[in-house]
Amino acid sequence: MTYGELYRQGKEMLAGAGIGEAELDARLLLEFVCKTTRNDLLVHGDRTVEPEKEADYREKICRRMSRIPLQHLTGVQEFMGLEFAVDENVLIPRQDTEILVEEVLRNLHDGMRVLDMCTGSGCILISLLHYSNHCLGVGADISEKALACAEKNAVRLLGGKYPGTLSGAACPGEGKCPGENRETDNPGEPEEGFGGFRLIHSDLFEHVTGKFDIIVSNPPYIRSGEIADLMPEVREHEPVAALDGGEDGLDYYRRIVQESRAHLYGGGKLFLEIGYDQADAVRDLLEKAGYLETEVVKDYAGLCRVVHGVRNFE
């Protein structure tokens, strides 16, 4: 069977199963299995596909028909121009979250200390470190399996930038973070010109030490009662613990807003991704906790996506 014929069959099968982006998914799976590009399909669609690749493609099409996410079949998802490994233990990075990263980058300067709370695949923190210089990044997550995925991404995407700081990155949180100055009494002061990366197994701030210039988080924020209404790809194949924000979706925001104050320098900034209808509630939490200059940022669809504020100096 040729590339073109196989692609058309895959597209029809996915469309028949109700997959919304059947055409795109069929093409991406074919490119993944055959190690080809879109141009190969257009220019060389009449070439014969090897039997083993044809069988592999059909198997993946069937799995996609059962609503297994495309990214779990390919093992990767592009985010901020980088390719991240993903699996069933982490949320699949979404384009909406790029708004959060872009907003942090507007405020991130070389040499800053950044904490990514609920780091998951590490896509937020790794992107920030990739597009900055000599920053110290710490990612915290309660899931050891998520940290293993984040470590794999860090080694592949940051290994050349921070050599020697990534080996055995995932750890239970004891001791000091790389880059902390052991010659002073301030565990939050990075060594001059030093950048680094560390992952901490922690229930939010439980094992976090030191202070940061920026704390960023995309925490669980789906209301518990809405989980059952999510798409099967999300509801059945992504970790519920990374989705469920409690009865009103605000459980993690309450903790993060309050506990973050002890880990931010005065004048430091807290950035939070939010659900489209949570802007007022999360902004109110920030202001009641003493955060100043709070602001809501909308995504490209015009929906509220990020809330951020500045820690006061009290």
N, C-alpha and C positions, 0 to 999 in steps of 0.2 A: 504494500500500500504506500502511496506517496505522502509526502508531508502535507500537501494541500487536502487530500482526501481524509487523512487522519484528523487533521485540524477541524474540518467541517463536521465529521462525525462526533468529535469531542464537544464541539459547540452545540450541536443539536441535542446531545445527551444531557448536557448541563442545562440548557434552556428548558428541556422537557421536565427536568427535576425542579424547576423553579428558581434556579440560581440567577440572581439579578444581573451579574456581570459575566454571563456565560461566554461571550465572545472573548473578552479580555482574559478570563481565567483559563479558557481552553488554549489560548495562544501562549500564555506565560508557562503553563504546564508543559506544553510541547517544547518550548525553548529550554526549559529546565532539564527535561529528560534527554533531549537530543543535543544539548550544549550548542544551540544555534541562536540566531538573533532574528528580530522581526524582518530584517532585510532578506535573510535566507528563505523565509517563508514566501516572501513576495517574489523573489527572483528565481529561487530554486524549488518552488512548490511541487514540481513534477518529479523530484528525486525520490527514490525508494527509501523507506525507513527500515532499518534493520529489525528483524523479527523480535529480538529481545527488547529493543527500545519501544517497539509498538506495544508489546505486552505490558511493559512498565507504564507506558502512557495510559493505556486502558485501565490499568489497576488504579492509577491516581485519579483518573476521571471518575471512576466509581466511588472512590473515597470522598472526592469533592461533592459528588451527588448526595452523599450521606451527611453533608453539611460540615465536614471537617474543614477548618479554615485553610485557604490556599497557602498561607504562610507556614502552617504546620506540615504541609506536604513538601514545600520547598526548603523549609528550615530557616528562611531569611525574610527580612522586611527592610525596605529602604526608609531611612529617616534622616532628615537634615543632610541629604546627599551622601550618607554613609550606609553601609549594608550591615544590619544587625542580625545576629543569630537569635532565633526565638524558638520556644517550645511551649508545651502545655503548662509550664510552671510560671509563665509571665504573661502579662498583657501584651498583645501585639501593638507595637508603636503605631499611633495614629497621626494623620496629618494635622489634626486639630492641636495636638500637643506641640507641634512646631511653633505655634503662636507663643506658647509659654517660653520655649527656648529662645526665640528671637527677642522677646521682651527682656529676659535676663541678660542676653548678650549686649543689649543697649546699656546696661548698667554694670557690666563686668569689665574690670580692668586687670591688666597683667599683674600677677602676684597675689591676687585675692584668694581667700579661703572660702570654699563653697561646700555646703552640705546638701545632698539630695536625699530627702526623706521619702521612704517607700520607693526605692530606686528601681526595683523590678529588673528589667533587662539591662538597665544602666544607660538607656538611650539618651536621657536628658543630661546626665552628668558627663558622659563620654563625649557627647556633642559639644558641650560647653568647654571642656578641656581641649578638644580637638581644635576649636576655633579661637583659642586664647593661648597665652604664653605664661609659663612659670606659675600657674595657679595650683593650689592644693585642693584636690577634690576628695570628698568622703561620701560614700553612698551607704545608706542604712536600709535594712529590710528585715522583717520578721521571718521571712522564708529563706531557709538555707539553700533550697533548690533554685530559687530566683537568684540568689547571690552567685551560685555556680554559673548560671547563664551570664550574669553581668561580668563575672571575672573572665569568662571566655571572650566576651566582646571587648573588654578592656585590653587584654593581652594582644588581641589581633589588631585593634584599632589604635591603641595608644602605646603599645610596646616599644615602638621606635622612638616615641616622643619622651617617654618616662622610663628609660631602661633601668632595670635594677629595682624598681619600686612596685612592680606588679606581681612578682612571683609569690604565690600563696596569698593573694590579696584577700580572699574571703576569710574572715577570722571572727572569733566570738566577741571581740571588742575590748579585751584587756590591753593595758599598756597605752602608749601614745601613738598618735597618727604620724605617718611619715612627714617629715618637714617640721615637726614641732621642735622648738628650741629647748634642748635639755639643759642649757646653761642658765636659764632664767626660771623664775617662779611662775611664769605665765605659760601654761600648756597650750594656749591658743596662738602663740606668736610663731609664725613660720620662719625658718632660717632664710636669710637674705638670698634672693635669686633661686630659691628651691621650689620646684614643682613636684607634685606627687599624686598618688591615687591609692585609696584604701576602701575596702568594703567592710562593713560592720554588721554582724548579726545582732539585731536589736529590735525590741518592741518600742517603736518610735524612738524617743530620746533615752531609753533605759541605759544603754552602754555608750552613749555619745559623750565625748569629753571635749573641753576647749570651746572656743568661740569662733564665729564665722562672720565674714562680711555679707554673705548671701546665703539664705536657706531657701530652697526651692522644693516643691512637692506637687505631685499629681496623685493625691491619695484616693482611696475608695470613696466614691460619692454617690453611687446609685442607691436609691431608697430600697430597703429590703423588700417591700411589697411589689417593686417593679422588676425585680430580677427575672421572674417567671415570664415577663413580657418581652424580654430581650430576644434578639435573633438567635436561632439555635447555635450558630457558629460561636457566639459569645457565651450564651447561657450554658451550653453543654461542654465547651472545650477550653474556655479560659478560666483561670482560678477565681472562684467565687469570692475568696477572701480579699482579692485585689479589686473587687467591684462593689461589695456591700458596705455602704456607709451608714448603716443603721436605719432606724425607722424614718427619720427625716433626711437622711443622707449627710448629716452634718457631724456625726460622731467624731471623725478624725480631724475635722477642722477645729473643733473645740479644743481637743488635746494639743494639736500642733500649734495653734495660735498662742495658747497659754504657756506651753513648755518651751517654745522656741525662744522666748524672751531671755531665758537664762543662757542661751547659746548664740546670741547675736550681740555683736558690738553695738554700742550706741551709734545710731545712724546707719546701722546695717539694715538690709532689706529682706522681707519675706515675700515670696512669690508663690501663688497657689493657683493651680488649674481648678476650674469649677464646672458644674453642670450649668446648662443654659439658663435655668431659673433660680440659681442660687446666689447671684451677685449681691443682692441686698442683704441677705442673711449673713454671708461670709464677710462682707464689708463691715457690717455691724459688729461682728465678733472681733475684728481687727481694731476697730475704733474703741470699743469698750475695754480692750486689753491695753490701750494706750498707744497703739500704732498711729502714726501721723501720715499725712500726704497720701491717704489711701486712694487707689485708682482702679477702675474697671476697664479692661481691654477686651474688645470684641474680636471675633475671628472673621475670616473672609466671607462667611455667610451672614454676618451682622449679628451673631449671637454672642452673648457675654461668655468669655472663655477664661479670663485670668483676672484675679484680684491681687494687688500688691500694696504694701505699706512699708513705712520706715519706723524702725524701733526708736522710741524716745531715749533720752539720755538719763532717765531716772533709774 
